[in-house]
Amino acid sequence: MKMENIIEIKKVSYEYTEEERIFAAVKDINLNIERGSFTVILGHNGSGKSTLAKMLNGLKRPTFGDVIIDGINTKDEEKELEIKRKVGMVFQNPDNQLIASIVEEDVAFGPENLGLSPAEIRVRVDDALKSVGMYEFRKSTPHRLSGGQKQRIAIAGIIAMQPDCLVLDEPTAMLDPKGRAEIIDTLIKLNKEKNITVILITHYMEEAEKADRVVVMNDGEIIADGLPAEIFENVSLLKSVGLDVPQTTELLYALKQKGFRVKTNVISIKETAASIAAALGSEEK
Amino acid sequence: MLKDITFGQYYESNSLLHRTDPRAKIVLMILLIVFIFLAKNLFALLFATACVGCIALISRVPFRLYIKNMKAILPVLIFTAVINLFYGDGGRILLEVWKLRITTGGIYNSVFMALRIVLLIFMSSVLTYTTTPNDLTDAIESLLSPLKFVGLKGAVHTLAMMMTIALRFIPTLIEEAEKIMNAQKARGADLESGGLVDRVKALIPILIPLLISSVRRAYELAEAMECRCYNGGEGKTRMKQMHLSNTDFLVSAAAIIMCAGIIILNILL
């Protein structure tokens, strides 16, 4: 089956002026995102990843180059709402994304803006809340929920608009480990079950483990692009751009440098243990 | 200190009044308040008192909550009663000091006025105890919607959106204010002693960070709203539709009978 690109980023640069100097946040990037894929964009603060995210649904428009969403150029101002409907965006702070003080009314905000019928909105809201596992909280109020739960409501609010693609700009940065795991599990589920294209922007490498593809950004440029295992192997590159390498990867990397024959393209604790055990086994023989 | 601030005083229950359409409740409350003020004699007012008593009972809200609201306006109540005490003319003179005299008419006036205020507070408490702030917002938007036809379409929507966002952000900002207060206290800020001027001055290091963070929140919220296809409410539909049900007609009929009762007693007695 030939994969179709839902997002095409063609020679895109983004410049801004501050104190009369021109800065480039994104420099001449080319990137295609396949429909139904799960892509993680890794990068340190200031790597241009948030700017890139905001260009994916027209919140920001490229200074040079074109961003094409499902055949529509984001520069086409008349199609602005259609682009925002196709590419949903979730931000870092869940508190600043929720509009209503009742969960289900908040989720209904997007579909209401689309002018759907009340019955259709009801169906979409219930469906979206179920898909993020927050249906039983539909009558609750956001400020009584945990950060992870609030962020899932924010995701549901986007899902209810039935987007083709979901872009998340550091959705886990303000959450505790439990909340982070909730979000990642929800995203994997949405990607697999609803076939929604997911673009997750983060600086936590652990979150890239289950992705189909990892893109690493630094200083407005793409410096690596490949399968998670391939990217994780390149510990020195990741460290050089200021990314925190997971402890497991770091341990394997250190062992390898000391001459142990460990597999370094793994990331979970279980696989790491297996890799070390295998290396020790072969060492003894 | 900040935790004491409550917004909306909704009391969870499933009474007839809780189930009544919030729009009907607002209109009927205004109607009843107007008629309470139209009651001219004591009998009409006593009838109104009995009616309001019944309404409070039907609401299934504990009586102490109504009393709590009453305490808040006690000074106003006492002030009104005392002033009116001297304004009655007619009746027997009970006490005369200098130019002030208290007559039976004055006592009658004073009780009459105080009772009116008590009833007024009761009525508005019934509304706020039986209706969630969100329902109130929706009801106000719906009741103001005729303004659309006189060219104020945007204004009605904007007002409703503002109220919704305010309700949503009050708890968030209270939480934030508490965090900032604790942070400033940890840096040695003294918020609780000194005179009025000192205390107001001590609030500045709390208000400024709060203001800055609110502006940042507003900016992020605007972007998030844009991402959810918000374009100023044009072509917007609502998930929740308000429908008048039999309950609403029943409650309306009861309220109209009360109003009629007041007028009849006004005329007859």
Chai-1 contact restraints between the chains, C-beta under 6 A:
chainA,res_idxA,chainB,res_idxB,connection_type,confidence,min_distance_angstrom,max_distance_angstrom,comment,restraint_id
A,L81,B,C229,contact,1.0,0.0,6.0,A-B,restraint_1
A,K84,B,C227,contact,1.0,0.0,6.0,A-B,restraint_2
A,K84,B,C229,contact,1.0,0.0,6.0,A-B,restraint_3
A,R85,B,C229,contact,1.0,0.0,6.0,A-B,restraint_4
A,M89,B,C227,contact,1.0,0.0,6.0,A-B,restraint_5
A,D95,B,T172,contact,1.0,0.0,6.0,A-B,restraint_6
A,N96,B,R217,contact,1.0,0.0,6.0,A-B,restraint_7
A,N96,B,E220,contact,1.0,0.0,6.0,A-B,restraint_8
A,N96,B,L221,contact,1.0,0.0,6.0,A-B,restraint_9
A,Q97,B,A224,contact,1.0,0.0,6.0,A-B,restraint_10
A,A100,B,T164,contact,1.0,0.0,6.0,A-B,restraint_11
A,S101,B,L167,contact,1.0,0.0,6.0,A-B,restraint_12
A,S101,B,R168,contact,1.0,0.0,6.0,A-B,restraint_13
A,I102,B,N134,contact,1.0,0.0,6.0,A-B,restraint_14
A,A108,B,M239,contact,1.0,0.0,6.0,A-B,restraint_15
A,F109,B,R228,contact,1.0,0.0,6.0,A-B,restraint_16
A,G110,B,R228,contact,1.0,0.0,6.0,A-B,restraint_17
A,E112,B,K236,contact,1.0,0.0,6.0,A-B,restraint_18
A,E112,B,T237,contact,1.0,0.0,6.0,A-B,restraint_19
A,N113,B,C229,contact,1.0,0.0,6.0,A-B,restraint_20
A,N113,B,Y230,contact,1.0,0.0,6.0,A-B,restraint_21
A,N113,B,K236,contact,1.0,0.0,6.0,A-B,restraint_22
A,L114,B,C229,contact,1.0,0.0,6.0,A-B,restraint_23
A,G115,B,G235,contact,1.0,0.0,6.0,A-B,restraint_24
A,G115,B,T237,contact,1.0,0.0,6.0,A-B,restraint_25
A,P118,B,M239,contact,1.0,0.0,6.0,A-B,restraint_26
A,P118,B,Q241,contact,1.0,0.0,6.0,A-B,restraint_27
A,I121,B,M239,contact,1.0,0.0,6.0,A-B,restraint_28
A,R122,B,M239,contact,1.0,0.0,6.0,A-B,restraint_29
A,H143,B,P171,contact,1.0,0.0,6.0,A-B,restraint_30
